[in-house]
Amino acid sequence: MDISSLIPQFGGAIWTLLAFVLALSVIIAIHEYGHYIVGRLSGIRAEVFSIGFGPVIWARQDKRGTVWQIAALPLGGYVRFAGDANAASGKDATAMRGAQDDPQRLRETMHGAPLWARTLTVAAGPAFNFALSILVFAAVLMSSGAPVEPLSVGALRPMPQAERGLKPGDQLLEIDGRAVPSASDEGGYAAFLAQLPAQPDLRYRVERGGQAVDVTDAPLLPPLVSALSPQSAAMAAGLQVGDVITAIDGQAIFVFEQLKAAVEGGAGAPLSLTVWRRGESLTMVLQPKRVDEPLPEGGFATQWRIGVAGGMSFDPLTQAMGPGQALTGGAAQVGRIITGSLSGLGHMISGAISTCNLSGPIGIAQTSGAMASQGALSFVWFIAVLSTAVGLLNLFPVPALDGGHLVFFAYEAISGRPPSDGALRILMTVGLALVAGLMVFALGNDLFCP
């Protein structure tokens, strides 16, 4: 189901905000539930489970005495465990242990729980974020399946060509007289695709009904828009998924590589695109943007981009992917996001790439709306990506974040005692200042970066 078909003009401010709130609320709920459920199973009693901050909109108390609530400002959430209020008011753990005569009640507080219970409870928030991402990625992989071998036609995509020679179910044997390789062959499809000519139509030899048949069809990789990057030149100009770019500055193009070469070689100059959209011809002018892209071998390269991804002239025929294979793929995707994020952060700190790559709440909200406008699958995928980012951010060793608390626990495990109350107050103040400064910096990027 495509959300854009249900909500017209999803790119409007109100729908962008709703998409942002929905995405963030799901991620916050999973993160805080990780803290809550592991804390509960570890014997720590939760007093409040809140989605959002500020005035309470809705609240309900369960049989365990935990208040579940939704607050007015959906930019975060928290679980308040027993004893947290005492700590916030200045009563440290030592004072609590001296004042409370009931060992059972003390054990149910965050400060009175064993070190292992506190560590697991704090680490559970980011862990649940990563688990959510892995499960979502795995579900998407299972639903989309893996392309069958040899490469076969699933469904034809709309193209400017009036006559299509390919049919669903065809197995591709040759293209332009060259044997189609398998994905496992050395070099894969990359070298094969680079040899195909850039022309309006190509000759295909396919297996159809047990016989080899020669047909003519659109290029395998036409200048087709299969996906749009949020906040990109293409999205700003009004390009849509399914559009086919037929000319650049009046020069006809036939394959996606020609589009890529024109954008990269244009040094950022505006491009006039002729676009085929469901039988109509449109003209759009785009201003490419400089983008820092991660390289497979590590590091980043800066390129001119308009923010479109290409695709084949047909959807490949797929086969079901098993749960184990899908979970492995989901975990690998989370690993790639974490590695890329850490690499990007390191390159921003060193000055190798622009700090404008760091988005704040406005940028994330715009991305939420843009992904939702491309359909439910894109939006759910974005939630998984954002969930990984939130989990990683919370593991940074900054006081006031989960990672900072884990550092305190590591100090306690090594030294045999927790940091002093005075040191904790100073470190927490510094941590809150760092987090607030980062948020202000990211917001500035949203407002002032091109």
KASUL-V297223 format. One record per residue. PHI is phi in degrees with one decimal (none if undefined). NEAR is the number of other C-alpha atoms within 8 Angstrom. D_CENTER is the distance of its C-alpha to the mean C-alpha in Angstrom with 2 decimals. Layout:
PHI&NEAR&D_CENTER, PHI&NEAR&D_CENTER
//
This chain:
none&4&19.67, -98.9&9&18.41, -59.8&11&17.89, -63.5&12&19.26, -78.5&6&22.49, -94.7&6&22.98, -123.5&7&22.25, -61.2&6&23.76, 53.0&6&22.42, -63.1&12&19.10, -73.3&9&18.50, -62.6&7&21.22, -58.3&6&20.87, -67.4&6&21.55, -75.0&10&18.98, -60.9&15&16.28, -64.9&10&17.40, -63.9&9&17.46, -63.6&12&13.90, -63.3&13&12.89, -63.4&10&15.39, -63.2&8&14.39, -61.0&10&10.71, -67.8&12&12.07, -64.2&11&15.06, -61.6&8&13.48, -65.8&13&11.63, -64.8&11&14.93, -60.0&10&17.07, -65.2&12&15.64, -60.1&15&15.89, -70.1&13&19.38, -66.0&10&20.50, -58.9&14&19.96, -58.5&14&22.32, -63.7&12&24.65, -70.4&8&25.19, -70.6&11&25.60, -62.0&15&27.83, -63.1&10&29.85, -67.8&7&30.31, -89.7&8&31.34, 91.2&10&33.98, -102.7&15&32.49, -87.9&11&33.07, -93.6&14&30.50, -93.4&11&32.15, -139.1&12&29.31, -119.8&15&25.79, -123.3&12&24.31, -102.8&14&21.26, 99.8&13&21.70, -121.9&13&24.51, 84.3&7&27.83, -56.2&7&30.18, -81.5&10&29.79, -90.8&8&29.36, -147.7&7&29.78, -151.6&9&30.89, -150.1&7&32.34, -103.0&9&33.92, -89.9&8&33.80, -69.2&5&36.67, -88.3&5&35.49, 91.7&8&35.79, -84.3&11&32.09, -90.8&11&31.32, -98.9&11&28.09, -143.4&13&27.27, -119.4&11&25.05, -108.6&14&25.62, -73.4&10&25.56, -103.4&9&22.91, -83.9&12&19.48, -109.3&8&17.90, 170.7&11&18.17, -174.5&13&20.34, -163.7&10&22.71, -117.9&12&25.05, -98.7&10&28.57, -88.0&12&30.50, -56.1&12&34.28, 95.8&9&35.63, -63.5&11&32.72, -64.9&8&34.87, -64.6&9&37.74, -65.3&10&35.70, -65.7&7&34.46, -88.1&6&38.11, 104.6&6&39.26, -85.0&9&40.60, -78.3&9&39.47, -64.7&9&39.21, -64.7&6&42.74, -63.4&8&44.27, -64.5&10&42.59, -66.6&10&43.97, -76.8&7&47.40, -87.2&6&47.39, -92.7&9&46.19, -94.7&6&48.80, -98.2&6&46.72, -60.8&7&44.86, -66.1&6&42.90, -64.6&8&41.57, -64.4&13&40.77, -63.5&12&38.87, -80.2&12&36.68, -88.5&14&35.49, -62.5&13&32.60, -76.4&8&35.15, -92.2&10&37.65, -76.6&13&35.40, -60.8&7&35.62, -59.1&8&33.36, -62.6&6&31.60, -68.0&12&30.79, -64.8&11&29.41, -63.8&10&27.29, -63.0&10&25.78, -63.9&14&25.21, -70.4&11&23.35, -70.3&12&21.25, -66.6&12&20.32, -59.4&16&17.85, -59.8&15&15.30, -61.0&11&16.35, -67.8&13&15.58, -62.3&15&11.99, -65.6&12&11.67, -62.8&8&13.81, -59.3&11&11.82, -60.9&15&8.72, -60.6&14&11.44, -65.7&10&13.24, -66.5&12&10.66, -59.2&15&9.87, -63.5&14&13.66, -63.6&9&14.54, -64.9&10&12.81, -63.0&13&14.60, -67.7&12&17.74, -72.7&7&17.76, -85.3&8&17.35, 76.7&10&19.62, -111.8&9&20.59, -57.0&10&22.84, -75.9&10&26.47, -115.1&7&28.84, -72.6&8&30.62, -54.3&12&28.29, -133.5&14&29.29, -85.2&16&28.81, -91.3&11&27.01, -135.6&10&27.11, -75.7&11&28.16, -92.5&8&26.05, -59.3&7&28.13, -135.6&8&29.58, -63.3&7&32.38, -62.8&7&34.74, -71.4&5&37.19, -109.3&5&38.09, -116.6&9&35.67, -83.0&7&37.27, -71.6&10&34.47, -134.7&9&34.29, -54.5&9&31.88, 98.2&9&32.73, -62.4&11&33.99, -99.3&11&33.47, -80.4&14&33.16, -102.0&11&35.93, -140.7&11&36.41, -132.1&13&35.12, 55.0&8&37.72, 80.3&8&39.84, -108.9&6&37.25, -66.0&7&36.31, -76.1&10&32.70, -78.1&8&31.33, -93.3&10&29.25, -63.2&7&25.80, -84.5&5&27.58, -64.9&7&30.14, -60.8&4&30.24, 89.0&6&28.21, 58.6&11&26.58, -82.3&9&26.19, -58.2&7&25.66, -64.5&8&29.37, -63.2&10&30.45, -65.0&7&28.43, -65.8&6&29.73, -86.3&6&33.28, -73.4&8&32.98, -73.7&4&34.84, -92.3&9&33.44, -147.0&9&35.58, -59.2&7&35.38, -138.4&8&35.93, -127.8&11&35.97, -91.5&11&38.24, -118.0&14&36.74, -109.3&13&38.64, -128.2&13&37.23, -97.9&12&38.48, -135.5&10&39.22, 63.4&4&41.30, 84.5&5&42.44, -123.2&6&43.65, -83.3&8&42.46, -128.4&8&42.07, -99.7&8&41.64, -138.3&10&39.68, -119.0&11&38.29, -153.1&13&34.83, -63.5&12&32.16, -54.6&13&30.62, -61.7&7&28.06, -119.6&11&25.41, -73.8&14&26.48, -75.3&16&24.92, -97.9&15&22.78, -91.4&15&19.68, -97.7&11&17.34, -159.7&9&14.13, -120.8&13&13.80, -82.7&10&11.68, -60.8&10&11.48, 57.2&9&14.43, -103.0&11&16.01, -62.5&13&19.70, -64.5&13&19.42, -68.5&13&17.85, -64.2&8&20.41, -79.1&9&23.18, 101.1&7&22.47, -62.4&8&21.46, -127.9&8&20.21, -60.3&9&18.73, 102.0&10&21.91, -64.3&13&23.78, -120.5&13&25.84, -86.2&13&26.89, -101.8&12&30.54, -156.9&11&31.81, -124.9&14&31.00, 52.0&8&33.73, 83.9&8&36.04, -95.6&6&35.56, -64.2&7&34.61, -128.2&13&31.70, -129.7&12&31.10, -131.5&12&28.20, -63.0&11&24.69, -60.8&7&25.90, -66.7&11&28.38, -63.3&11&25.77, -60.2&8&23.81, -64.8&8&27.15, -66.5&9&28.26, -69.2&14&25.21, -67.5&11&25.32, -89.3&6&29.09, -86.7&7&29.43, 54.2&7&28.90, 86.1&11&26.98, -69.1&7&29.79, -58.3&8&29.10, -119.6&11&28.92, -97.0&11&30.63, -105.9&14&28.99, -98.4&14&30.84, -122.3&13&28.53, -94.2&13&29.56, -136.4&10&28.11, 49.1&6&29.72, 91.2&6&33.12, -105.0&6&33.08, -108.9&8&33.04, -121.8&8&31.25, -121.1&8&31.26, -135.3&10&28.47, -113.1&9&28.44, -120.3&12&25.31, -111.5&10&25.05, -57.0&13&22.80, -117.4&10&20.77, -79.4&9&20.68, -130.3&8&17.29, -90.0&11&16.79, -113.2&8&15.22, -68.5&10&14.94, -97.9&8&17.79, -58.1&4&18.04, -87.5&4&20.94, 105.1&7&19.32, 84.0&9&19.62, -136.4&10&18.63, -129.0&8&20.40, -97.5&8&20.81, -134.2&9&21.20, -82.7&12&21.95, -141.6&11&19.36, -107.4&12&19.39, 89.4&11&15.81, -123.3&10&16.57, -111.7&10&15.88, -90.1&12&18.96, -171.2&10&20.01, -76.5&9&23.27, -73.6&14&25.97, -146.5&10&25.54, -82.0&10&23.08, -63.6&11&23.98, -67.6&12&25.73, -119.7&10&23.71, -126.4&8&24.86, -60.9&9&23.57, -107.6&10&21.50, -68.6&7&22.83, -57.9&8&21.05, -62.9&6&21.68, -64.9&8&20.29, -67.3&14&17.14, -65.0&12&16.64, -62.4&9&17.36, -64.6&11&14.78, -64.7&15&12.12, -65.2&9&13.42, -64.3&8&13.50, -65.4&10&9.84, -61.3&13&9.29, -60.8&8&12.18, -65.7&8&10.97, -65.5&11&7.99, -62.9&11&10.76, -61.1&8&13.34, -64.9&9&11.74, -66.0&9&11.03, -65.3&8&14.60, -63.9&10&16.03, -62.8&12&14.75, -62.8&8&16.16, -61.7&8&19.33, -70.1&11&19.79, -67.5&11&19.45, -64.5&8&22.00, -78.9&7&24.28, 85.9&8&24.11, -70.6&7&23.08, -130.3&11&20.27, -69.9&8&20.09, -71.5&9&18.95, -67.5&7&17.70, -69.7&7&14.38, -89.4&7&13.90, -96.6&12&12.84, -104.4&13&14.54, -62.2&9&14.62, -69.0&9&15.82, -62.8&9&13.16, -66.4&10&10.37, -63.9&12&12.74, -64.0&12&13.30, -65.0&10&9.76, -58.3&14&9.79, -63.9&16&13.11, -65.0&13&12.43, -69.6&12&9.81, -64.1&14&12.28, -68.3&12&15.07, -91.2&13&13.97, 121.3&12&14.39, -61.6&10&13.49, -63.9&7&11.71, -64.3&10&9.22, -67.6&13&8.88, -64.7&9&8.66, -60.6&11&5.98, -62.8&10&3.89, -58.7&12&5.88, -65.3&13&5.34, -63.1&11&2.27, -66.4&9&4.64, -63.0&13&7.31, -62.6&14&7.35, -63.8&11&7.71, -66.0&11&10.28, -60.9&15&11.99, -65.1&10&12.43, -58.3&7&13.71, -69.4&10&16.10, -88.8&11&17.54, -61.1&10&18.75, -75.5&11&22.58, -113.1&10&23.16, -52.3&13&25.66, 90.5&9&24.37, -101.8&12&21.07, -58.0&16&21.02, -62.0&13&21.33, -64.9&13&24.43, -63.6&12&26.01, -65.6&12&25.50, -65.2&9&27.31, -60.0&10&30.08, -66.4&11&30.39, -63.7&8&30.64, -61.8&12&33.41, -64.4&11&35.13, -65.7&9&35.05, -80.3&6&36.62, -87.8&7&39.10, 86.8&7&39.97, -150.5&7&39.45, -74.4&9&36.64, -59.1&9&36.44, -65.6&6&39.05, -62.4&7&38.38, -63.5&6&39.13, -64.3&8&36.69, -61.5&9&33.94, -63.1&8&34.60, -66.3&8&34.50, -64.2&9&31.33, -64.7&10&29.53, -63.9&8&30.76, -62.5&9&29.53, -61.9&12&26.10, -62.8&10&25.82, -64.8&8&27.00, -63.9&9&24.39, -63.4&8&21.53, -63.3&8&23.20, -63.2&8&23.75, -63.9&8&20.14, -64.7&9&19.21, -65.2&8&22.09, -62.2&9&21.17, -65.3&12&17.59, -64.4&12&19.23, -61.3&10&21.72, -59.8&13&19.15, -58.7&12&17.95, -85.1&6&21.65, -119.8&6&23.19, -74.8&7&20.96, -69.1&2&21.46
//
